[in-house]
Amino acid sequence: MKEIILLLFLSINITTYSQDYKFGKVSKDELQEKFNPLDSSANATYLYKYRKTHFEYRKDDGFVLVTDIHERLKIYNQEGFSYATNSVLAYKNGGIKEKVTGLKAYTYNLVNNKIEEDKLKKDAIFDTEISKFRDEVKFTMPNIKIGSIIEYKYKIVSPFATNVDEFVFQHDIPVKKIEARFEAPEYYKFKLNAKGFLNIVPEQETSQDKIEFTTKIRPKAGIASNKTSSYSTSRVEFTKHIWKYNLSNIPALKSEPFVNNINNYRSSVKYELSYTQFPNTSMEYYSTTWEDVVKTIYESEDFGRELEKSNYYKDDIDKLLANNSNPQEIIGLIYNYVKTQVKWNGYYSKYTNKGVRKAYNDQVGNVAEINLMLTSMLRYAGVNSNPVLVSTRQNGIPLFPTREGYNYVISCVEVPKGGHIIGRNG
């Protein structure tokens, strides 16, 4: 009998202190917590972070990348109020863009020992265009107080199936629980690059999945009119690779003096697409090697093709140089000409936004527009010049072959007496 009582006690004890991470299931214990037991200096804490990124096949679009996000945060003091404002970036290119859908968010407070919730309203959600390539969905949670818990979830649907956002596991506030999952069909070959001091090892497994196609078959001519169309179904089966992460009590990683970019040390993993190989097709490489990275970026219409344009400046450069054949003088003249003619708009990028021609005519452009324009003019004048990809301090250090590790381009000039790199951002 004593054994039975003991077992019942243990069961009740475990149930009492177990955590329910289902959306909306916030407990009084969470709301009553005054500080993080493992980091009393924390202004806020992620109680739970969930992310699942996977591929879905859609009839009209093929494979798209779908990411589900669910996060729950506890705010301990006024300094933690800043975490009540959140933004989601959505990439776009031309008429193709990522979509943020299904945003639901609540603020929870404990009032007279009762949990009260305030729902995020639509008028507190703002959609903003940041640049040609980025939109932002920004929202601020309602009724924030000391002790509040905020919780939100949303979905990002991306047609850019080759670009998987980094899985970040360490933040500037502690994280009590993280569950993350990445699923990819066998047609996409990814390599995993990890950074940071935490020993993050995913659990890996495979499963079978399928795509079903339905084809409409119309009745043949001459068949009686009462015959209706029929449908046939075919199926393609494939293997799905799965990586799962389950982490607890992750310490905060805060900015330190003399550390140029703390994100270089933040624990995270990046799935970089190496190549794709679909049935009955050859491999298409993306970033298995640095050569693949260079080829992919250079062939972009917003990079390599912009270098080929020259008609918009020919007359001006011909007049500027006026029979000058000294290479170093030519370099200086063109550099100073671009410096005075085109102002920097404050945006970093390795890709052009509105294009070099429009930037030249408007006399304002981003880093890529200015320095690709500079490179093109130097080439037109007979100077051996090439674009060079670099990463700003804020963007971090690309340690592995990656298309996404660079956000800046400069112009490299080779002259007989040695290499000389020039470039400008304003």
HELIX and SHEET records of a PDB file:
HELIX    1   1 LYS A    2  TYR A   17  1                                  16    
HELIX    2   2 LYS A   28  GLN A   32  1                                   5    
HELIX    3   3 GLN A   78  ALA A   84  5                                   7    
HELIX    4   4 LYS A  122  ALA A  124  5                                   3    
HELIX    5   5 ILE A  262  TYR A  265  5                                   4    
HELIX    6   6 TRP A  290  TYR A  298  1                                   9    
HELIX    7   7 GLY A  304  LEU A  307  1                                   4    
HELIX    8   8 LYS A  314  LEU A  321  1                                   8    
HELIX    9   9 PRO A  327  GLN A  341  1                                  15    
HELIX   10  10 VAL A  356  ASP A  362  1                                   7    
HELIX   11  11 VAL A  367  TYR A  380  1                                  14    
SHEET    1   A 8 LYS A 114  LYS A 119  0                                        
SHEET    2   A 8 LYS A  99  VAL A 111 -1                                        
SHEET    3   A 8 ILE A 149  SER A 158 -1                                        
SHEET    4   A 8 GLY A  62  ILE A  75 -1                                        
SHEET    5   A 8 ALA A  44  ARG A  58 -1                                        
SHEET    6   A 8 VAL A 175  PRO A 185  1                                        
SHEET    7   A 8 SER A 230  ILE A 250 -1                                        
SHEET    8   A 8 GLU A 203  ILE A 217 -1                                        
SHEET    1   B 4 ILE A  96  LYS A  97  0                                        
SHEET    2   B 4 THR A  85  ASN A  93 -1                                        
SHEET    3   B 4 ARG A 134  THR A 140 -1                                        
SHEET    4   B 4 ILE A 125  GLU A 129 -1                                        
SHEET    1   C 3 PHE A 167  VAL A 168  0                                        
SHEET    2   C 3 SER A 268  THR A 276 -1                                        
SHEET    3   C 3 TYR A 188  LYS A 195 -1                                        
SHEET    1   D 3 PHE A 167  VAL A 168  0                                        
SHEET    2   D 3 SER A 268  THR A 276 -1                                        
SHEET    3   D 3 GLU A 284  TYR A 285 -1                                        
SHEET    1   E 2 LYS A 343  TRP A 344  0                                        
SHEET    2   E 2 VAL A 364  GLY A 365  1                                        
SHEET    1   F 3 ASN A 384  VAL A 390  0                                        
SHEET    2   F 3 TYR A 408  VAL A 415 -1                                        
SHEET    3   F 3 GLY A 418  ILE A 422 -1                                        
END                                                                             
